[in-house]
Amino acid sequence: MAKVIRCQCGFLGRGASVEQAATAIEAHMRADHPELVGKVTREDLIAMAEEA
Ligand SMILES: [Zn+2]
């Protein structure tokens, strides 16, 4: 089942698994929200995952 994680800005990180979706959001945060890197943990992201 595909997963999505919604960023606070509305960006959707998508993946075939929650791990892939978390990786997509981490890359997005590094690019667009560098201030959040290190504050939002991978566990936080995984907890935010929803069914795509
Ligand atoms: Zn964002």
mmCIF file of the protein (N, C-alpha, C, O) and its ligand, coordinates in Angstrom:
data_MODEL
# 
_entry.id   MODEL 
# 
loop_
_entity.id 
_entity.type 
_entity.pdbx_number_of_molecules 
1 polymer     1 
2 non-polymer 1 
# 
_entity_poly.entity_id                      1 
_entity_poly.type                           'polypeptide(L)' 
_entity_poly.nstd_linkage                   no 
_entity_poly.nstd_monomer                   no 
_entity_poly.pdbx_seq_one_letter_code       MAKVIRCQCGFLGRGASVEQAATAIEAHMRADHPELVGKVTREDLIAMAEEA 
_entity_poly.pdbx_seq_one_letter_code_can   MAKVIRCQCGFLGRGASVEQAATAIEAHMRADHPELVGKVTREDLIAMAEEA 
_entity_poly.pdbx_strand_id                 A 
# 
loop_
_entity_poly_seq.entity_id 
_entity_poly_seq.num 
_entity_poly_seq.mon_id 
_entity_poly_seq.hetero 
1 1  MET n 
1 2  ALA n 
1 3  LYS n 
1 4  VAL n 
1 5  ILE n 
1 6  ARG n 
1 7  CYS n 
1 8  GLN n 
1 9  CYS n 
1 10 GLY n 
1 11 PHE n 
1 12 LEU n 
1 13 GLY n 
1 14 ARG n 
1 15 GLY n 
1 16 ALA n 
1 17 SER n 
1 18 VAL n 
1 19 GLU n 
1 20 GLN n 
1 21 ALA n 
1 22 ALA n 
1 23 THR n 
1 24 ALA n 
1 25 ILE n 
1 26 GLU n 
1 27 ALA n 
1 28 HIS n 
1 29 MET n 
1 30 ARG n 
1 31 ALA n 
1 32 ASP n 
1 33 HIS n 
1 34 PRO n 
1 35 GLU n 
1 36 LEU n 
1 37 VAL n 
1 38 GLY n 
1 39 LYS n 
1 40 VAL n 
1 41 THR n 
1 42 ARG n 
1 43 GLU n 
1 44 ASP n 
1 45 LEU n 
1 46 ILE n 
1 47 ALA n 
1 48 MET n 
1 49 ALA n 
1 50 GLU n 
1 51 GLU n 
1 52 ALA n 
# 
loop_
_struct_asym.id 
_struct_asym.entity_id 
A 1 
B 2 
# 
loop_
_chem_comp.id 
_chem_comp.type 
_chem_comp.mon_nstd_flag 
ALA 'L-peptide linking' y 
ARG 'L-peptide linking' y 
ASP 'L-peptide linking' y 
CYS 'L-peptide linking' y 
GLN 'L-peptide linking' y 
GLU 'L-peptide linking' y 
GLY 'peptide linking'   y 
HIS 'L-peptide linking' y 
ILE 'L-peptide linking' y 
LEU 'L-peptide linking' y 
LYS 'L-peptide linking' y 
MET 'L-peptide linking' y 
PHE 'L-peptide linking' y 
PRO 'L-peptide linking' y 
SER 'L-peptide linking' y 
THR 'L-peptide linking' y 
VAL 'L-peptide linking' y 
ZN  non-polymer         . 
# 
_pdbx_entity_nonpoly.entity_id   2 
_pdbx_entity_nonpoly.name        ? 
_pdbx_entity_nonpoly.comp_id     ZN 
# 
_pdbx_nonpoly_scheme.asym_id         B 
_pdbx_nonpoly_scheme.entity_id       2 
_pdbx_nonpoly_scheme.mon_id          ZN 
_pdbx_nonpoly_scheme.ndb_seq_num     1 
_pdbx_nonpoly_scheme.pdb_seq_num     101 
_pdbx_nonpoly_scheme.auth_seq_num    101 
_pdbx_nonpoly_scheme.pdb_mon_id      ZN 
_pdbx_nonpoly_scheme.auth_mon_id     ZN 
_pdbx_nonpoly_scheme.pdb_strand_id   A 
_pdbx_nonpoly_scheme.pdb_ins_code    . 
# 
loop_
_atom_site.group_PDB 
_atom_site.id 
_atom_site.type_symbol 
_atom_site.label_atom_id 
_atom_site.label_alt_id 
_atom_site.label_comp_id 
_atom_site.label_asym_id 
_atom_site.label_entity_id 
_atom_site.label_seq_id 
_atom_site.pdbx_PDB_ins_code 
_atom_site.Cartn_x 
_atom_site.Cartn_y 
_atom_site.Cartn_z 
_atom_site.occupancy 
_atom_site.B_iso_or_equiv 
_atom_site.pdbx_formal_charge 
_atom_site.auth_seq_id 
_atom_site.auth_comp_id 
_atom_site.auth_asym_id 
_atom_site.auth_atom_id 
_atom_site.pdbx_PDB_model_num 
ATOM   1   N  N  . MET A 1 1  ? 0.858  -1.200 0.000  1.00 0.00 ? 1   MET A N  1 
ATOM   2   C  CA . MET A 1 1  ? 0.000  0.000  0.000  1.00 0.00 ? 1   MET A CA 1 
ATOM   3   C  C  . MET A 1 1  ? 0.886  1.239  0.000  1.00 0.00 ? 1   MET A C  1 
ATOM   4   O  O  . MET A 1 1  ? 1.754  1.375  0.861  1.00 0.00 ? 1   MET A O  1 
ATOM   5   N  N  . ALA A 1 2  ? 0.681  2.129  -0.940 1.00 0.00 ? 2   ALA A N  1 
ATOM   6   C  CA . ALA A 1 2  ? 1.480  3.353  -1.011 1.00 0.00 ? 2   ALA A CA 1 
ATOM   7   C  C  . ALA A 1 2  ? 1.163  4.258  0.186  1.00 0.00 ? 2   ALA A C  1 
ATOM   8   O  O  . ALA A 1 2  ? 0.062  4.243  0.735  1.00 0.00 ? 2   ALA A O  1 
ATOM   9   N  N  . LYS A 1 3  ? 2.164  5.035  0.560  1.00 0.00 ? 3   LYS A N  1 
ATOM   10  C  CA . LYS A 1 3  ? 2.028  5.941  1.704  1.00 0.00 ? 3   LYS A CA 1 
ATOM   11  C  C  . LYS A 1 3  ? 2.355  7.359  1.268  1.00 0.00 ? 3   LYS A C  1 
ATOM   12  O  O  . LYS A 1 3  ? 3.142  7.573  0.346  1.00 0.00 ? 3   LYS A O  1 
ATOM   13  N  N  . VAL A 1 4  ? 1.747  8.314  1.936  1.00 0.00 ? 4   VAL A N  1 
ATOM   14  C  CA . VAL A 1 4  ? 2.113  9.714  1.734  1.00 0.00 ? 4   VAL A CA 1 
ATOM   15  C  C  . VAL A 1 4  ? 2.327  10.349 3.105  1.00 0.00 ? 4   VAL A C  1 
ATOM   16  O  O  . VAL A 1 4  ? 1.688  9.977  4.088  1.00 0.00 ? 4   VAL A O  1 
ATOM   17  N  N  . ILE A 1 5  ? 3.240  11.313 3.144  1.00 0.00 ? 5   ILE A N  1 
ATOM   18  C  CA . ILE A 1 5  ? 3.444  12.134 4.331  1.00 0.00 ? 5   ILE A CA 1 
ATOM   19  C  C  . ILE A 1 5  ? 3.289  13.578 3.882  1.00 0.00 ? 5   ILE A C  1 
ATOM   20  O  O  . ILE A 1 5  ? 3.976  14.028 2.964  1.00 0.00 ? 5   ILE A O  1 
ATOM   21  N  N  . ARG A 1 6  ? 2.384  14.302 4.532  1.00 0.00 ? 6   ARG A N  1 
ATOM   22  C  CA . ARG A 1 6  ? 2.086  15.681 4.133  1.00 0.00 ? 6   ARG A CA 1 
ATOM   23  C  C  . ARG A 1 6  ? 2.947  16.642 4.942  1.00 0.00 ? 6   ARG A C  1 
ATOM   24  O  O  . ARG A 1 6  ? 2.934  16.634 6.173  1.00 0.00 ? 6   ARG A O  1 
ATOM   25  N  N  . CYS A 1 7  ? 3.688  17.462 4.224  1.00 0.00 ? 7   CYS A N  1 
ATOM   26  C  CA . CYS A 1 7  ? 4.473  18.509 4.866  1.00 0.00 ? 7   CYS A CA 1 
ATOM   27  C  C  . CYS A 1 7  ? 3.536  19.625 5.327  1.00 0.00 ? 7   CYS A C  1 
ATOM   28  O  O  . CYS A 1 7  ? 2.410  19.748 4.846  1.00 0.00 ? 7   CYS A O  1 
ATOM   29  N  N  . GLN A 1 8  ? 4.027  20.435 6.270  1.00 0.00 ? 8   GLN A N  1 
ATOM   30  C  CA . GLN A 1 8  ? 3.240  21.578 6.739  1.00 0.00 ? 8   GLN A CA 1 
ATOM   31  C  C  . GLN A 1 8  ? 2.936  22.559 5.599  1.00 0.00 ? 8   GLN A C  1 
ATOM   32  O  O  . GLN A 1 8  ? 1.958  23.302 5.676  1.00 0.00 ? 8   GLN A O  1 
ATOM   33  N  N  . CYS A 1 9  ? 3.753  22.572 4.553  1.00 0.00 ? 9   CYS A N  1 
ATOM   34  C  CA . CYS A 1 9  ? 3.550  23.496 3.435  1.00 0.00 ? 9   CYS A CA 1 
ATOM   35  C  C  . CYS A 1 9  ? 2.604  22.927 2.389  1.00 0.00 ? 9   CYS A C  1 
ATOM   36  O  O  . CYS A 1 9  ? 2.240  23.623 1.442  1.00 0.00 ? 9   CYS A O  1 
ATOM   37  N  N  . GLY A 1 10 ? 2.196  21.658 2.548  1.00 0.00 ? 10  GLY A N  1 
ATOM   38  C  CA . GLY A 1 10 ? 1.297  21.058 1.579  1.00 0.00 ? 10  GLY A CA 1 
ATOM   39  C  C  . GLY A 1 10 ? 1.984  20.073 0.646  1.00 0.00 ? 10  GLY A C  1 
ATOM   40  O  O  . GLY A 1 10 ? 1.316  19.326 -0.070 1.00 0.00 ? 10  GLY A O  1 
ATOM   41  N  N  . PHE A 1 11 ? 3.312  20.065 0.648  1.00 0.00 ? 11  PHE A N  1 
ATOM   42  C  CA . PHE A 1 11 ? 4.041  19.103 -0.170 1.00 0.00 ? 11  PHE A CA 1 
ATOM   43  C  C  . PHE A 1 11 ? 3.718  17.691 0.301  1.00 0.00 ? 11  PHE A C  1 
ATOM   44  O  O  . PHE A 1 11 ? 3.614  17.434 1.500  1.00 0.00 ? 11  PHE A O  1 
ATOM   45  N  N  . LEU A 1 12 ? 3.560  16.779 -0.658 1.00 0.00 ? 12  LEU A N  1 
ATOM   46  C  CA . LEU A 1 12 ? 3.308  15.386 -0.312 1.00 0.00 ? 12  LEU A CA 1 
ATOM   47  C  C  . LEU A 1 12 ? 4.536  14.557 -0.662 1.00 0.00 ? 12  LEU A C  1 
ATOM   48  O  O  . LEU A 1 12 ? 4.975  14.532 -1.811 1.00 0.00 ? 12  LEU A O  1 
ATOM   49  N  N  . GLY A 1 13 ? 5.081  13.883 0.338  1.00 0.00 ? 13  GLY A N  1 
ATOM   50  C  CA . GLY A 1 13 ? 6.147  12.920 0.088  1.00 0.00 ? 13  GLY A CA 1 
ATOM   51  C  C  . GLY A 1 13 ? 5.503  11.559 -0.110 1.00 0.00 ? 13  GLY A C  1 
ATOM   52  O  O  . GLY A 1 13 ? 4.778  11.070 0.757  1.00 0.00 ? 13  GLY A O  1 
ATOM   53  N  N  . ARG A 1 14 ? 5.774  10.954 -1.256 1.00 0.00 ? 14  ARG A N  1 
ATOM   54  C  CA . ARG A 1 14 ? 5.114  9.697  -1.593 1.00 0.00 ? 14  ARG A CA 1 
ATOM   55  C  C  . ARG A 1 14 ? 6.131  8.575  -1.648 1.00 0.00 ? 14  ARG A C  1 
ATOM   56  O  O  . ARG A 1 14 ? 7.307  8.792  -1.943 1.00 0.00 ? 14  ARG A O  1 
ATOM   57  N  N  . GLY A 1 15 ? 5.658  7.372  -1.358 1.00 0.00 ? 15  GLY A N  1 
ATOM   58  C  CA . GLY A 1 15 ? 6.530  6.220  -1.478 1.00 0.00 ? 15  GLY A CA 1 
ATOM   59  C  C  . GLY A 1 15 ? 5.722  4.945  -1.470 1.00 0.00 ? 15  GLY A C  1 
ATOM   60  O  O  . GLY A 1 15 ? 4.559  4.922  -1.065 1.00 0.00 ? 15  GLY A O  1 
ATOM   61  N  N  . ALA A 1 16 ? 6.363  3.883  -1.927 1.00 0.00 ? 16  ALA A N  1 
ATOM   62  C  CA . ALA A 1 16 ? 5.714  2.579  -1.909 1.00 0.00 ? 16  ALA A CA 1 
ATOM   63  C  C  . ALA A 1 16 ? 5.614  2.049  -0.485 1.00 0.00 ? 16  ALA A C  1 
ATOM   64  O  O  . ALA A 1 16 ? 4.806  1.170  -0.187 1.00 0.00 ? 16  ALA A O  1 
ATOM   65  N  N  . SER A 1 17 ? 6.452  2.603  0.388  1.00 0.00 ? 17  SER A N  1 
ATOM   66  C  CA . SER A 1 17 ? 6.424  2.217  1.801  1.00 0.00 ? 17  SER A CA 1 
ATOM   67  C  C  . SER A 1 17 ? 6.577  3.489  2.628  1.00 0.00 ? 17  SER A C  1 
ATOM   68  O  O  . SER A 1 17 ? 6.933  4.545  2.105  1.00 0.00 ? 17  SER A O  1 
ATOM   69  N  N  . VAL A 1 18 ? 6.304  3.375  3.920  1.00 0.00 ? 18  VAL A N  1 
ATOM   70  C  CA . VAL A 1 18 ? 6.439  4.549  4.771  1.00 0.00 ? 18  VAL A CA 1 
ATOM   71  C  C  . VAL A 1 18 ? 7.898  5.009  4.821  1.00 0.00 ? 18  VAL A C  1 
ATOM   72  O  O  . VAL A 1 18 ? 8.161  6.204  4.961  1.00 0.00 ? 18  VAL A O  1 
ATOM   73  N  N  . GLU A 1 19 ? 8.843  4.082  4.709  1.00 0.00 ? 19  GLU A N  1 
ATOM   74  C  CA . GLU A 1 19 ? 10.250 4.471  4.721  1.00 0.00 ? 19  GLU A CA 1 
ATOM   75  C  C  . GLU A 1 19 ? 10.593 5.314  3.496  1.00 0.00 ? 19  GLU A C  1 
ATOM   76  O  O  . GLU A 1 19 ? 11.334 6.291  3.594  1.00 0.00 ? 19  GLU A O  1 
ATOM   77  N  N  . GLN A 1 20 ? 10.042 4.925  2.331  1.00 0.00 ? 20  GLN A N  1 
ATOM   78  C  CA . GLN A 1 20 ? 10.310 5.699  1.117  1.00 0.00 ? 20  GLN A CA 1 
ATOM   79  C  C  . GLN A 1 20 ? 9.653  7.072  1.198  1.00 0.00 ? 20  GLN A C  1 
ATOM   80  O  O  . GLN A 1 20 ? 10.236 8.065  0.761  1.00 0.00 ? 20  GLN A O  1 
ATOM   81  N  N  . ALA A 1 21 ? 8.456  7.137  1.746  1.00 0.00 ? 21  ALA A N  1 
ATOM   82  C  CA . ALA A 1 21 ? 7.786  8.425  1.896  1.00 0.00 ? 21  ALA A CA 1 
ATOM   83  C  C  . ALA A 1 21 ? 8.567  9.321  2.850  1.00 0.00 ? 21  ALA A C  1 
ATOM   84  O  O  . ALA A 1 21 ? 8.692  10.521 2.606  1.00 0.00 ? 21  ALA A O  1 
ATOM   85  N  N  . ALA A 1 22 ? 9.090  8.754  3.929  1.00 0.00 ? 22  ALA A N  1 
ATOM   86  C  CA . ALA A 1 22 ? 9.893  9.538  4.874  1.00 0.00 ? 22  ALA A CA 1 
ATOM   87  C  C  . ALA A 1 22 ? 11.154 10.051 4.204  1.00 0.00 ? 22  ALA A C  1 
ATOM   88  O  O  . ALA A 1 22 ? 11.564 11.186 4.447  1.00 0.00 ? 22  ALA A O  1 
ATOM   89  N  N  . THR A 1 23 ? 11.773 9.237  3.369  1.00 0.00 ? 23  THR A N  1 
ATOM   90  C  CA . THR A 1 23 ? 12.975 9.668  2.652  1.00 0.00 ? 23  THR A CA 1 
ATOM   91  C  C  . THR A 1 23 ? 12.649 10.825 1.708  1.00 0.00 ? 23  THR A C  1 
ATOM   92  O  O  . THR A 1 23 ? 13.431 11.768 1.582  1.00 0.00 ? 23  THR A O  1 
ATOM   93  N  N  . ALA A 1 24 ? 11.485 10.749 1.042  1.00 0.00 ? 24  ALA A N  1 
ATOM   94  C  CA . ALA A 1 24 ? 11.086 11.830 0.129  1.00 0.00 ? 24  ALA A CA 1 
ATOM   95  C  C  . ALA A 1 24 ? 10.859 13.124 0.897  1.00 0.00 ? 24  ALA A C  1 
ATOM   96  O  O  . ALA A 1 24 ? 11.262 14.195 0.442  1.00 0.00 ? 24  ALA A O  1 
ATOM   97  N  N  . ILE A 1 25 ? 10.221 13.034 2.052  1.00 0.00 ? 25  ILE A N  1 
ATOM   98  C  CA . ILE A 1 25 ? 9.975  14.237 2.854  1.00 0.00 ? 25  ILE A CA 1 
ATOM   99  C  C  . ILE A 1 25 ? 11.284 14.784 3.420  1.00 0.00 ? 25  ILE A C  1 
ATOM   100 O  O  . ILE A 1 25 ? 11.463 16.000 3.488  1.00 0.00 ? 25  ILE A O  1 
ATOM   101 N  N  . GLU A 1 26 ? 12.188 13.914 3.821  1.00 0.00 ? 26  GLU A N  1 
ATOM   102 C  CA . GLU A 1 26 ? 13.480 14.393 4.338  1.00 0.00 ? 26  GLU A CA 1 
ATOM   103 C  C  . GLU A 1 26 ? 14.222 15.188 3.261  1.00 0.00 ? 26  GLU A C  1 
ATOM   104 O  O  . GLU A 1 26 ? 14.809 16.229 3.553  1.00 0.00 ? 26  GLU A O  1 
ATOM   105 N  N  . ALA A 1 27 ? 14.196 14.702 2.024  1.00 0.00 ? 27  ALA A N  1 
ATOM   106 C  CA . ALA A 1 27 ? 14.863 15.417 0.933  1.00 0.00 ? 27  ALA A CA 1 
ATOM   107 C  C  . ALA A 1 27 ? 14.176 16.765 0.701  1.00 0.00 ? 27  ALA A C  1 
ATOM   108 O  O  . ALA A 1 27 ? 14.845 17.773 0.470  1.00 0.00 ? 27  ALA A O  1 
ATOM   109 N  N  . HIS A 1 28 ? 12.846 16.781 0.762  1.00 0.00 ? 28  HIS A N  1 
ATOM   110 C  CA . HIS A 1 28 ? 12.088 18.027 0.603  1.00 0.00 ? 28  HIS A CA 1 
ATOM   111 C  C  . HIS A 1 28 ? 12.430 19.007 1.719  1.00 0.00 ? 28  HIS A C  1 
ATOM   112 O  O  . HIS A 1 28 ? 12.613 20.195 1.457  1.00 0.00 ? 28  HIS A O  1 
ATOM   113 N  N  . MET A 1 29 ? 12.518 18.537 2.945  1.00 0.00 ? 29  MET A N  1 
ATOM   114 C  CA . MET A 1 29 ? 12.817 19.443 4.058  1.00 0.00 ? 29  MET A CA 1 
ATOM   115 C  C  . MET A 1 29 ? 14.222 20.023 3.936  1.00 0.00 ? 29  MET A C  1 
ATOM   116 O  O  . MET A 1 29 ? 14.441 21.199 4.226  1.00 0.00 ? 29  MET A O  1 
ATOM   117 N  N  . ARG A 1 30 ? 15.179 19.188 3.502  1.00 0.00 ? 30  ARG A N  1 
ATOM   118 C  CA . ARG A 1 30 ? 16.535 19.715 3.323  1.00 0.00 ? 30  ARG A CA 1 
ATOM   119 C  C  . ARG A 1 30 ? 16.541 20.833 2.286  1.00 0.00 ? 30  ARG A C  1 
ATOM   120 O  O  . ARG A 1 30 ? 17.281 21.807 2.424  1.00 0.00 ? 30  ARG A O  1 
ATOM   121 N  N  . ALA A 1 31 ? 15.706 20.694 1.237  1.00 0.00 ? 31  ALA A N  1 
ATOM   122 C  CA . ALA A 1 31 ? 15.681 21.676 0.160  1.00 0.00 ? 31  ALA A CA 1 
ATOM   123 C  C  . ALA A 1 31 ? 14.880 22.924 0.540  1.00 0.00 ? 31  ALA A C  1 
ATOM   124 O  O  . ALA A 1 31 ? 15.314 24.047 0.282  1.00 0.00 ? 31  ALA A O  1 
ATOM   125 N  N  . ASP A 1 32 ? 13.703 22.720 1.156  1.00 0.00 ? 32  ASP A N  1 
ATOM   126 C  CA . ASP A 1 32 ? 12.774 23.830 1.356  1.00 0.00 ? 32  ASP A CA 1 
ATOM   127 C  C  . ASP A 1 32 ? 12.655 24.307 2.801  1.00 0.00 ? 32  ASP A C  1 
ATOM   128 O  O  . ASP A 1 32 ? 12.255 25.446 3.042  1.00 0.00 ? 32  ASP A O  1 
ATOM   129 N  N  . HIS A 1 33 ? 12.993 23.461 3.752  1.00 0.00 ? 33  HIS A N  1 
ATOM   130 C  CA . HIS A 1 33 ? 12.845 23.823 5.173  1.00 0.00 ? 33  HIS A CA 1 
ATOM   131 C  C  . HIS A 1 33 ? 14.090 23.419 5.953  1.00 0.00 ? 33  HIS A C  1 
ATOM   132 O  O  . HIS A 1 33 ? 14.005 22.612 6.879  1.00 0.00 ? 33  HIS A O  1 
ATOM   133 N  N  . PRO A 1 34 ? 15.230 23.964 5.592  1.00 0.00 ? 34  PRO A N  1 
ATOM   134 C  CA . PRO A 1 34 ? 16.454 23.532 6.288  1.00 0.00 ? 34  PRO A CA 1 
ATOM   135 C  C  . PRO A 1 34 ? 16.387 23.795 7.792  1.00 0.00 ? 34  PRO A C  1 
ATOM   136 O  O  . PRO A 1 34 ? 17.097 23.150 8.564  1.00 0.00 ? 34  PRO A O  1 
ATOM   137 N  N  . GLU A 1 35 ? 15.538 24.740 8.215  1.00 0.00 ? 35  GLU A N  1 
ATOM   138 C  CA . GLU A 1 35 ? 15.432 25.019 9.649  1.00 0.00 ? 35  GLU A CA 1 
ATOM   139 C  C  . GLU A 1 35 ? 14.780 23.873 10.414 1.00 0.00 ? 35  GLU A C  1 
ATOM   140 O  O  . GLU A 1 35 ? 14.915 23.777 11.634 1.00 0.00 ? 35  GLU A O  1 
ATOM   141 N  N  . LEU A 1 36 ? 14.077 23.012 9.697  1.00 0.00 ? 36  LEU A N  1 
ATOM   142 C  CA . LEU A 1 36 ? 13.401 21.884 10.352 1.00 0.00 ? 36  LEU A CA 1 
ATOM   143 C  C  . LEU A 1 36 ? 14.289 20.647 10.443 1.00 0.00 ? 36  LEU A C  1 
ATOM   144 O  O  . LEU A 1 36 ? 14.010 19.730 11.215 1.00 0.00 ? 36  LEU A O  1 
ATOM   145 N  N  . VAL A 1 37 ? 15.351 20.627 9.656  1.00 0.00 ? 37  VAL A N  1 
ATOM   146 C  CA . VAL A 1 37 ? 16.216 19.446 9.665  1.00 0.00 ? 37  VAL A CA 1 
ATOM   147 C  C  . VAL A 1 37 ? 16.851 19.325 11.047 1.00 0.00 ? 37  VAL A C  1 
ATOM   148 O  O  . VAL A 1 37 ? 17.446 20.273 11.558 1.00 0.00 ? 37  VAL A O  1 
ATOM   149 N  N  . GLY A 1 38 ? 16.718 18.172 11.625 1.00 0.00 ? 38  GLY A N  1 
ATOM   150 C  CA . GLY A 1 38 ? 17.246 17.949 12.969 1.00 0.00 ? 38  GLY A CA 1 
ATOM   151 C  C  . GLY A 1 38 ? 16.209 18.186 14.058 1.00 0.00 ? 38  GLY A C  1 
ATOM   152 O  O  . GLY A 1 38 ? 16.401 17.772 15.201 1.00 0.00 ? 38  GLY A O  1 
ATOM   153 N  N  . LYS A 1 39 ? 15.098 18.856 13.704 1.00 0.00 ? 39  LYS A N  1 
ATOM   154 C  CA . LYS A 1 39 ? 14.025 19.084 14.685 1.00 0.00 ? 39  LYS A CA 1 
ATOM   155 C  C  . LYS A 1 39 ? 12.911 18.060 14.508 1.00 0.00 ? 39  LYS A C  1 
ATOM   156 O  O  . LYS A 1 39 ? 12.326 17.583 15.481 1.00 0.00 ? 39  LYS A O  1 
ATOM   157 N  N  . VAL A 1 40 ? 12.629 17.733 13.258 1.00 0.00 ? 40  VAL A N  1 
ATOM   158 C  CA . VAL A 1 40 ? 11.617 16.725 12.963 1.00 0.00 ? 40  VAL A CA 1 
ATOM   159 C  C  . VAL A 1 40 ? 12.352 15.401 12.728 1.00 0.00 ? 40  VAL A C  1 
ATOM   160 O  O  . VAL A 1 40 ? 13.157 15.280 11.805 1.00 0.00 ? 40  VAL A O  1 
ATOM   161 N  N  . THR A 1 41 ? 12.068 14.439 13.558 1.00 0.00 ? 41  THR A N  1 
ATOM   162 C  CA . THR A 1 41 ? 12.780 13.169 13.447 1.00 0.00 ? 41  THR A CA 1 
ATOM   163 C  C  . THR A 1 41 ? 12.094 12.253 12.438 1.00 0.00 ? 41  THR A C  1 
ATOM   164 O  O  . THR A 1 41 ? 10.935 12.448 12.072 1.00 0.00 ? 41  THR A O  1 
ATOM   165 N  N  . ARG A 1 42 ? 12.843 11.257 12.009 1.00 0.00 ? 42  ARG A N  1 
ATOM   166 C  CA . ARG A 1 42 ? 12.261 10.267 11.092 1.00 0.00 ? 42  ARG A CA 1 
ATOM   167 C  C  . ARG A 1 42 ? 11.063 9.581  11.746 1.00 0.00 ? 42  ARG A C  1 
ATOM   168 O  O  . ARG A 1 42 ? 10.097 9.234  11.067 1.00 0.00 ? 42  ARG A O  1 
ATOM   169 N  N  . GLU A 1 43 ? 11.126 9.388  13.054 1.00 0.00 ? 43  GLU A N  1 
ATOM   170 C  CA . GLU A 1 43 ? 9.987  8.775  13.755 1.00 0.00 ? 43  GLU A CA 1 
ATOM   171 C  C  . GLU A 1 43 ? 8.767  9.688  13.690 1.00 0.00 ? 43  GLU A C  1 
ATOM   172 O  O  . GLU A 1 43 ? 7.641  9.213  13.542 1.00 0.00 ? 43  GLU A O  1 
ATOM   173 N  N  . ASP A 1 44 ? 8.988  11.002 13.801 1.00 0.00 ? 44  ASP A N  1 
ATOM   174 C  CA . ASP A 1 44 ? 7.881  11.953 13.667 1.00 0.00 ? 44  ASP A CA 1 
ATOM   175 C  C  . ASP A 1 44 ? 7.243  11.826 12.288 1.00 0.00 ? 44  ASP A C  1 
ATOM   176 O  O  . ASP A 1 44 ? 6.020  11.807 12.149 1.00 0.00 ? 44  ASP A O  1 
ATOM   177 N  N  . LEU A 1 45 ? 8.103  11.741 11.269 1.00 0.00 ? 45  LEU A N  1 
ATOM   178 C  CA . LEU A 1 45 ? 7.590  11.661 9.895  1.00 0.00 ? 45  LEU A CA 1 
ATOM   179 C  C  . LEU A 1 45 ? 6.782  10.385 9.698  1.00 0.00 ? 45  LEU A C  1 
ATOM   180 O  O  . LEU A 1 45 ? 5.701  10.397 9.110  1.00 0.00 ? 45  LEU A O  1 
ATOM   181 N  N  . ILE A 1 46 ? 7.332  9.289  10.201 1.00 0.00 ? 46  ILE A N  1 
ATOM   182 C  CA . ILE A 1 46 ? 6.640  8.005  10.036 1.00 0.00 ? 46  ILE A CA 1 
ATOM   183 C  C  . ILE A 1 46 ? 5.278  8.052  10.734 1.00 0.00 ? 46  ILE A C  1 
ATOM   184 O  O  . ILE A 1 46 ? 4.304  7.474  10.251 1.00 0.00 ? 46  ILE A O  1 
ATOM   185 N  N  . ALA A 1 47 ? 5.222  8.743  11.869 1.00 0.00 ? 47  ALA A N  1 
ATOM   186 C  CA . ALA A 1 47 ? 3.954  8.853  12.594 1.00 0.00 ? 47  ALA A CA 1 
ATOM   187 C  C  . ALA A 1 47 ? 2.924  9.665  11.809 1.00 0.00 ? 47  ALA A C  1 
ATOM   188 O  O  . ALA A 1 47 ? 1.722  9.540  12.041 1.00 0.00 ? 47  ALA A O  1 
ATOM   189 N  N  . MET A 1 48 ? 3.404  10.503 10.871 1.00 0.00 ? 48  MET A N  1 
ATOM   190 C  CA . MET A 1 48 ? 2.513  11.359 10.075 1.00 0.00 ? 48  MET A CA 1 
ATOM   191 C  C  . MET A 1 48 ? 2.055  10.675 8.792  1.00 0.00 ? 48  MET A C  1 
ATOM   192 O  O  . MET A 1 48 ? 1.249  11.241 8.053  1.00 0.00 ? 48  MET A O  1 
ATOM   193 N  N  . ALA A 1 49 ? 2.540  9.494  8.517  1.00 0.00 ? 49  ALA A N  1 
ATOM   194 C  CA . ALA A 1 49 ? 2.236  8.830  7.240  1.00 0.00 ? 49  ALA A CA 1 
ATOM   195 C  C  . ALA A 1 49 ? 0.759  8.452  7.164  1.00 0.00 ? 49  ALA A C  1 
ATOM   196 O  O  . ALA A 1 49 ? 0.139  8.057  8.151  1.00 0.00 ? 49  ALA A O  1 
ATOM   197 N  N  . GLU A 1 50 ? 0.223  8.590  5.950  1.00 0.00 ? 50  GLU A N  1 
ATOM   198 C  CA . GLU A 1 50 ? -1.168 8.223  5.684  1.00 0.00 ? 50  GLU A CA 1 
ATOM   199 C  C  . GLU A 1 50 ? -1.213 7.310  4.470  1.00 0.00 ? 50  GLU A C  1 
ATOM   200 O  O  . GLU A 1 50 ? -0.260 7.241  3.693  1.00 0.00 ? 50  GLU A O  1 
ATOM   201 N  N  . GLU A 1 51 ? -2.317 6.620  4.317  1.00 0.00 ? 51  GLU A N  1 
ATOM   202 C  CA . GLU A 1 51 ? -2.518 5.836  3.097  1.00 0.00 ? 51  GLU A CA 1 
ATOM   203 C  C  . GLU A 1 51 ? -2.615 6.786  1.907  1.00 0.00 ? 51  GLU A C  1 
ATOM   204 O  O  . GLU A 1 51 ? -3.275 7.822  1.985  1.00 0.00 ? 51  GLU A O  1 
ATOM   205 N  N  . ALA A 1 52 ? -1.959 6.430  0.813  1.00 0.00 ? 52  ALA A N  1 
ATOM   206 C  CA . ALA A 1 52 ? -1.996 7.287  -0.378 1.00 0.00 ? 52  ALA A CA 1 
ATOM   207 C  C  . ALA A 1 52 ? -3.346 7.142  -1.071 1.00 0.00 ? 52  ALA A C  1 
ATOM   208 O  O  . ALA A 1 52 ? -3.585 7.779  -2.096 1.00 0.00 ? 52  ALA A O  1 
HETATM 209 ZN ZN . ZN  B 2 .  ? 7.356  21.589 2.960  1.00 0.00 2 101 ZN  A ZN 1 
# 
